[in-house]
Structure formats: structure tokens, C-alpha cells
């Protein structure tokens, strides 16, 4: 009787390494932020995290991140669809360009976007006469966050589309379903979990983004100032407890939002499974 050998160590050893690694990389740094915040009294903490300037940065950061993720959910799905379903010249180049925001340093991306969308930039010079100002506005923040989030949606949806059998769509068409019915009843339910995952990743990345935003945002208080910049300013002023207080609020809100999204994804998967 032969015993199957695993390439990796046993469960107990693997679990121990995993917990140790996560503790060093994730749990300990996050715990340090909470511990540092306890240097403030509750009234001081509340005063810091509810200051008008900080609240305005919350609204911009989470609002722009949500809008950017929604835009990427739509156009990321369209991009993945084109890359999987069609053959055309330059397809491999387009596929490689999708990963450009991953490879490009965020500061370089920010400078590039600021240059393009400034009043004298290639794109900004065309938009300005139409009353559309991008640089130093919340719209500029949305543009930057959309740029860095696109690959998350494309790369999560693309493998699912590749594994989706074309015969199913052909069967639906042979039964009289039009293109919209085929997409809404056959394709979309299959790719929905991956699309929601890509949306979650793009949203989470956008919340903490800094380098690609500060150059195009203009960093105008109450207008285009993001929360990560508030944290950086407080650190630069040696207000470490106040910086961690704002960071903790962002962490808690981000966790609750991602928990809600994952809960929705679990519910939809369960509903889809039980219906079949």
C-alpha cells in the first residue's frame, strides 16, 4: 500500500508558518496602529477623526474609490470580454497594457496623469474649453483611482470568461434567446462572483492609494484632499497618535465595507447554488 506524499509540509507545520507570516506582516502592524491610538483619550480621538477637514477627506476618498471601482466593473468586464472573445491585430499588446498600472510606479502614474489632464496637457487642453476641469478637482482623483484599479477587474473576470463554454451560449441561441437574454441569463450569473471580487479588490486598492493621486488632485483642503494625505501630514508634523487615529477609522470602515461585499458575494453564490 503506497502512501501519497505531499510536496509541502504537513498541515500543522504549514498552518504554523501561515499564522506566523500573517502575524508579522498583517496582525502586528495593524495592532500597533490600534495601540498607538490608545494614547489619546476618547474625546481627543473623536475630535481628531471628526474634524471637518478629515471628514471631507473621508467623503472624497471613499466616494471616489467607489465611483472608480464601479467604472472599472463596467469597463473592466468589457475589456476582458474583448480580450477573450475576439481576435484582432495588437491583441497581445492590449493584453499587456492592462497590467501597466501594476508595473508602473504610482508616483510616475500620478505625474503622467497630472501632465495629461492639466490645463495645458494633451487631454486637459481639449477638456478645459468645454468646462471640464480634471486636475486639482475630485474628478482628477476619480481618474487616478480608476487607472490603478482596472487590472483587478480584468484579471479576475478574464479566466472565468475563458473557462465559460461557448456551447452553452449556442444552445441558448438555438432555443430562441437573443443576445441580451443570453448574456443576462447565462453569462452574467457565471461571471458575477468574479466581477464582484474584482470590484472589491479595485475598491480596496483605491481607498489606500496615495502616489498616483496627490499629483493630479492638487491637495486642496475640503476639495481634493484624500485621507492618506491627511495621515501623511500628521506624521510629518510628528502627531503620530492623531495619524494612527485617522488610519484606524479608515481601517475599520474599509473592513466593514469589504465584509459587507464578501457577505453579499457569499449570499449570491449560495442562492445561485441552491437554485441549481
C-alpha positions in Angstrom: 0.0 0.0 0.0 1.6 3.2 -1.1 1.3 6.4 0.8 0.8 9.6 -1.1 3.4 12.2 -0.2 2.7 15.9 -0.1 5.2 18.3 -1.6 4.5 20.9 1.1 4.9 20.2 4.9 2.1 18.7 6.9 -1.0 20.7 7.9 0.2 21.6 11.4 3.6 22.9 10.2 2.1 24.8 7.2 -0.6 26.3 9.5 2.1 27.4 11.9 4.1 29.1 9.2 1.0 30.8 7.8 -0.1 32.2 11.1 3.5 33.4 11.9 3.8 35.1 8.5 0.4 36.8 8.7 1.2 37.9 12.3 4.4 39.5 11.2 3.1 41.1 8.0 -0.5 42.0 8.9 -1.7 41.5 12.5 1.3 43.1 14.4 1.4 46.3 12.3 -2.4 46.7 12.5 -2.3 46.0 16.2 0.4 48.7 16.6 -1.9 51.2 15.0 -4.7 50.5 17.5 -2.3 50.5 20.4 -0.7 53.9 19.4 -4.2 55.3 19.2 -4.9 54.5 22.8 -2.5 57.3 23.8 -5.5 59.6 23.0 -8.5 59.9 25.3 -11.8 59.2 23.7 -12.7 62.9 23.5 -9.3 63.6 21.8 -9.8 60.7 19.5 -13.3 61.8 18.5 -12.1 65.4 18.0 -9.3 64.2 15.6 -11.4 61.8 13.5 -14.4 64.1 13.2 -12.6 67.3 12.3 -14.3 69.0 9.3 -11.2 68.7 7.2 -10.8 65.0 8.0 -14.5 64.2 7.4 -14.2 66.0 4.0 -11.3 63.7 3.1 -13.3 60.6 4.1 -16.1 61.6 1.8 -13.7 62.2 -1.1 -11.6 59.1 -0.5 -14.5 56.6 -0.1 -16.7 58.3 -2.7 -14.1 58.5 -5.4 -12.9 54.9 -4.6 -16.5 53.6 -5.0 -17.1 55.5 -8.3 -13.7 54.4 -9.6 -14.4 50.7 -8.7 -17.9 50.9 -10.4 -16.4 52.4 -13.6 -13.8 49.6 -13.6 -16.5 47.0 -13.0 -18.2 48.1 -16.3 -15.2 48.8 -18.5 -13.1 46.0 -16.9 -15.8 43.5 -17.9 -15.9 45.0 -21.4 -12.1 44.8 -21.7 -12.0 41.2 -20.5 -14.8 40.3 -22.9 -12.9 41.8 -25.9 -9.6 40.1 -24.9 -11.3 36.7 -24.5 -13.9 36.6 -27.3 -12.3 38.4 -30.2 -9.1 38.1 -32.3 -7.6 41.3 -33.7 -4.2 42.8 -34.5 -2.4 44.0 -31.4 -4.4 41.9 -29.0 -1.3 40.8 -27.1 -0.1 44.4 -26.8 -3.5 45.4 -25.4 -3.5 42.5 -23.0 0.0 43.5 -21.7 -1.1 47.2 -21.3 -3.8 46.1 -18.9 -1.1 45.2 -16.4 0.7 48.6 -16.8 -0.8 50.1 -13.6 0.7 47.1 -11.7 4.2 47.7 -13.1 4.2 51.5 -13.2 5.4 53.2 -10.0 2.4 55.1 -8.6 4.4 58.4 -8.5 5.1 58.1 -12.2 1.5 57.4 -12.9 0.4 60.4 -10.9 2.9 62.7 -12.7 1.8 61.4 -16.0 -1.9 61.8 -15.3 -1.4 65.3 -13.9 0.6 66.3 -17.1 -2.1 64.9 -19.4 -5.1 66.4 -17.6 -3.6 69.7 -16.6 -5.0 72.9 -18.3 -2.1 72.7 -20.8 -1.9 68.9 -21.1 -2.8 66.9 -24.2 -6.2 65.9 -22.8 -6.8 68.7 -20.4 -6.4 71.4 -23.1 -9.2 69.8 -25.0 -11.5 69.4 -22.0 -11.0 72.9 -20.5 -12.8 74.8 -23.3 -15.8 72.5 -22.6 -15.9 73.5 -18.9 -14.4 70.2 -17.8 -11.6 70.6 -15.3 -9.8 67.4 -14.2 -6.6 68.4 -12.4 -6.9 69.7 -8.8 -10.6 68.5 -8.6 -12.4 65.4 -7.3 -12.7 64.3 -10.9 -8.9 64.1 -11.1 -9.0 61.8 -8.0 -11.5 59.5 -9.7 -9.4 59.4 -12.9 -6.3 58.3 -10.9 -8.2 55.7 -8.9 -9.9 54.3 -12.0 -6.5 54.0 -13.7 -4.9 52.0 -10.9 -7.9 49.7 -10.3 -8.7 48.5 -13.8 -6.3 45.4 -13.8 -8.0 43.9 -10.7 -11.3 43.6 -12.6 -9.9 42.4 -15.9 -7.6 39.8 -14.4 -10.3 38.3 -12.1 -13.0 38.1 -14.8 -10.8 37.1 -17.7 -10.1 33.5 -16.6 -13.8 32.9 -15.8 -14.7 34.0 -19.4 -12.0 31.8 -20.8 -13.5 28.7 -19.0 -17.0 29.5 -19.9 -18.1 27.1 -22.6 -19.4 28.6 -25.8 -21.7 25.6 -26.3 -24.0 26.9 -23.5 -24.5 30.2 -25.3 -25.0 28.5 -28.6 -27.7 26.3 -27.0 -29.4 29.3 -25.6 -29.4 31.0 -29.0 -30.8 27.8 -30.7 -33.7 28.0 -28.3 -34.5 31.5 -29.4 -32.8 33.6 -26.8 -31.5 36.9 -28.1 -28.0 38.3 -27.2 -29.2 40.2 -24.2 -31.1 37.3 -22.8 -28.1 35.0 -23.3 -25.8 37.4 -21.5 -28.2 38.2 -18.6 -29.3 34.6 -18.0 -26.3 32.6 -19.0 -23.1 34.6 -19.0 -23.6 37.2 -16.3 -24.6 34.7 -13.5 -21.4 32.7 -14.2 -19.1 35.7 -14.1 -20.8 37.7 -11.3 -18.8 36.3 -8.4 -15.5 37.1 -10.2 -16.8 40.5 -11.2 -17.7 41.3 -7.6 -14.3 40.1 -6.4 -12.6 42.3 -8.9 -14.7 45.3 -7.8 -13.8 44.6 -4.2 -10.1 44.5 -5.0 -10.2 47.7 -7.0 -12.2 49.4 -4.3 -9.8 48.3 -1.5 -6.8 49.3 -3.5 -8.3 52.7 -4.3 -9.0 53.5 -0.6 -5.4 53.4 0.4 -3.9 54.8 -2.8 -1.5 57.8 -2.4 1.2 58.2 -5.0 -0.9 58.3 -8.1 -3.4 60.7 -6.6 -1.5 63.5 -4.9 -0.1 65.0 -8.1 -3.3 65.2 -10.0 -5.5 66.0 -7.0 -3.9 69.3 -6.2 -4.5 68.6 -2.5 -6.9 71.5 -1.8 -8.4 71.1 1.7 -12.1 70.4 1.6 -12.0 70.0 -2.2 -9.4 67.4 -3.4 -7.5 66.3 -0.3 -7.6 62.5 0.3 -7.4 60.8 3.7 -3.9 59.1 3.1 -2.5 62.6 2.6 -4.1 63.7 5.9 -2.3 60.8 7.6 1.0 61.8 6.0 0.6 65.4 7.1 0.0 64.4 10.7 3.1 62.1 10.6 5.2 64.9 9.1 4.0 67.1 12.0 5.0 64.3 14.5 1.4 63.9 15.5 1.7 60.1 15.5 -1.3 59.3 17.7 -3.6 61.5 15.6 -2.2 59.9 12.4 -2.9 56.4 13.7 -6.4 57.5 14.9 -7.4 58.6 11.3 -5.8 55.4 10.0 -7.8 53.2 12.4 -11.0 54.9 11.3 -10.1 54.1 7.6 -9.2 50.6 8.6 -12.5 49.9 10.4 -14.6 51.5 7.6 -12.7 49.6 4.9 -13.1 46.3 6.8 -16.8 46.8 7.3 -17.4 47.6 3.6 -15.3 44.7 2.4 -17.1 42.4 4.9 -20.5 43.6 3.5 -19.3 43.0 -0.1 -18.0 39.5 0.8 -21.2 38.8 2.6 -23.2 39.8 -0.5 -20.9 37.6 -2.6 -21.5 34.6 -0.3 -25.2 35.1 -0.3 -25.4 35.4 -4.1 -23.2 32.2 -4.5 -25.4 30.3 -2.1 -28.6 31.5 -3.8 -27.1 30.5 -7.2 -26.1 27.1 -5.9 -29.5 26.3 -4.3 -31.3 27.4 -7.4 -29.5 24.7 -9.4 
